[in-house]
Amino acid sequence: MNWTQGATGILYYRSDGWSAGNAIGSWNNVDTTACGGGLGRPGDGIFLYPPGPIASSESAPGIRLKAIRDGIQDYEYVQILKNLGQVGFANSAIQPIATSWSNWSHDPNALESARLQLGQQLNLLSPP
């Protein structure tokens, strides 16, 4: 979606919105209303979890961080294809799954299929 709308960066309001500090409560009781007037957004603002409960010195990555990473990689695939003169191909792969902010596919297989198409095209275009 970022590509089709012309976004060129990523901005997120926070990544460590722990509800109970560096304690097990932040793992067990995720604040589902942290962003937006009491509306439920499970885990919004939490990509990392506090290190204390797992006896670590570093925060633990969550599944949302993986999803953000995947999205950044998808964007990079399309940018590389653009640089190789393949905008038409890239658009044909991604536009069917994300036509607007309110109209996008909820099918994970559609997203994986588009990602595979982009990767295969990059592989075809790469030097031997």
Sequence and secondary structure as in RCSB ss.txt:
>XXXX:A:sequence
MNWTQGATGILYYRSDGWSAGNAIGSWNNVDTTACGGGLGRPGDGIFLYPPGPIASSESAPGIRLKAIRDGIQDY
EYVQILKNLGQVGFANSAIQPIATSWSNWSHDPNALESARLQLGQQLNLLSPP
>XXXX:A:secstr
 HHHHT  S   S SB  SSSSSTHHHHS  TTTTTTT   TTTTBSEE SGGGT SS EE HHHHHHHHHHHHH
HHHHHHHHTT HHHHHHHHTTTEEETTEE   HHHHHHHHHHHHHHHHHHS  
